[in-house]
Amino acid sequence: MSLAGLWSALRKGVFPHQISWFLDNPLRRLILSPQRLADRLPIASSSHILEVGPGSGFFSVERARRVPQGRLALFDLQPEMIAKALAKFAPAAPAQVAGFTGDASRHCHPQMRAST
């Protein structure tokens, strides 16, 4: 992807999968680690979580770890991001984790949609 293509995607609110490595930068944990974020959320072991826009799955593994009797559904616009997020669970994602692709803006309340 060209630099212009990357910039265009970012302007549309889509983080390009081609540079998803940036989302996994270890320095990001200094700002907000997956554990600290999960600690802030009301997650029970049987919770059902919908993670919209999980990107490369930076927070996904910790969320899944906290819901062993629940479900974690990953929903992203880019199939490449879902593949990268699910790969974080190597060798295979646990049974309570599933990935789906689609455009979340088509499923939200009209007042919640971002202006284009």
C-alpha positions in Angstrom: 0.0 0.0 0.0 1.3 3.4 -0.9 1.8 6.2 1.6 -1.2 8.0 0.0 -3.3 4.9 0.4 -2.4 4.6 4.1 -3.2 8.2 4.7 -6.5 7.9 2.9 -7.5 4.8 5.0 -6.5 6.6 8.2 -8.6 9.6 7.3 -11.6 7.3 6.8 -11.1 5.9 10.3 -9.7 2.6 9.2 -6.3 1.5 10.6 -4.6 -0.3 7.6 -3.9 -3.9 8.3 -0.6 -3.4 6.4 0.8 -1.5 9.4 -0.9 -3.4 12.2 2.5 -4.2 13.7 2.4 -0.6 15.0 -0.6 -1.6 17.2 1.5 -4.3 18.8 4.3 -2.1 19.8 5.4 -3.1 23.4 5.6 0.5 24.4 1.9 0.7 24.1 1.7 -1.4 27.3 3.2 1.6 29.2 0.2 3.7 28.3 -2.5 1.0 28.8 -1.8 -2.7 29.1 -4.5 -5.3 28.2 -4.6 -6.3 31.9 -5.1 -2.7 33.1 -7.9 -2.2 30.6 -9.6 -5.5 31.5 -9.4 -4.5 35.2 -11.4 -1.4 34.4 -14.2 -3.3 32.7 -17.0 -5.1 34.5 -16.1 -8.5 33.1 -17.4 -11.7 34.7 -16.2 -15.2 33.8 -19.4 -15.8 31.9 -19.6 -12.4 30.2 -20.4 -12.2 26.5 -18.1 -9.5 24.9 -18.4 -8.0 21.5 -15.1 -6.3 20.5 -15.8 -4.0 17.6 -12.6 -3.1 15.7 -10.2 -5.4 17.6 -7.5 -4.5 15.1 -4.6 -6.9 15.5 -6.0 -8.3 18.8 -3.8 -6.3 21.2 -6.5 -6.4 24.0 -8.3 -9.6 22.8 -6.3 -12.3 24.4 -6.6 -10.8 27.9 -10.4 -10.4 27.4 -10.8 -14.0 26.3 -8.7 -15.1 29.3 -11.2 -13.4 31.6 -14.3 -15.1 30.1 -13.6 -18.9 30.2 -17.3 -19.6 30.5 -18.4 -16.7 28.3 -17.9 -15.6 24.7 -15.6 -13.1 22.9 -16.8 -12.1 19.4 -14.3 -10.1 17.4 -15.9 -7.9 14.7 -13.8 -6.0 12.2 -14.1 -4.4 8.8 -10.9 -6.0 7.6 -10.6 -9.8 7.3 -6.9 -9.4 7.6 -7.3 -7.8 11.1 -9.5 -10.7 12.2 -6.9 -13.2 11.0 -4.2 -11.3 12.9 -6.2 -11.1 16.0 -7.1 -14.8 15.9 -3.4 -15.6 15.3 -2.6 -14.2 18.7 -4.3 -17.3 20.2 -1.9 -19.7 18.4 -2.0 -22.5 17.9 -5.8 -22.1 17.9 -8.4 -19.8 19.3 -10.3 -21.1 22.3 -13.8 -22.3 21.7 -15.3 -19.2 23.3 -13.6 -16.9 20.7 -14.9 -16.2 17.2 -14.1 -13.7 14.5 -16.5 -12.0 12.2 -16.1 -9.3 9.5 -18.5 -6.6 8.5 -19.1 -2.9 8.5 -20.2 -1.9 12.1 -21.5 1.4 10.9 -24.3 -0.5 9.1 -25.4 -2.1 12.4 -25.5 0.9 14.7 -28.1 3.5 15.5 -28.2 6.2 12.8 -27.3 8.9 15.3 -24.2 6.9 16.3 -22.7 6.8 12.8 -19.6 8.8 12.1 -20.0 11.5 9.5 -18.2 10.9 6.3 
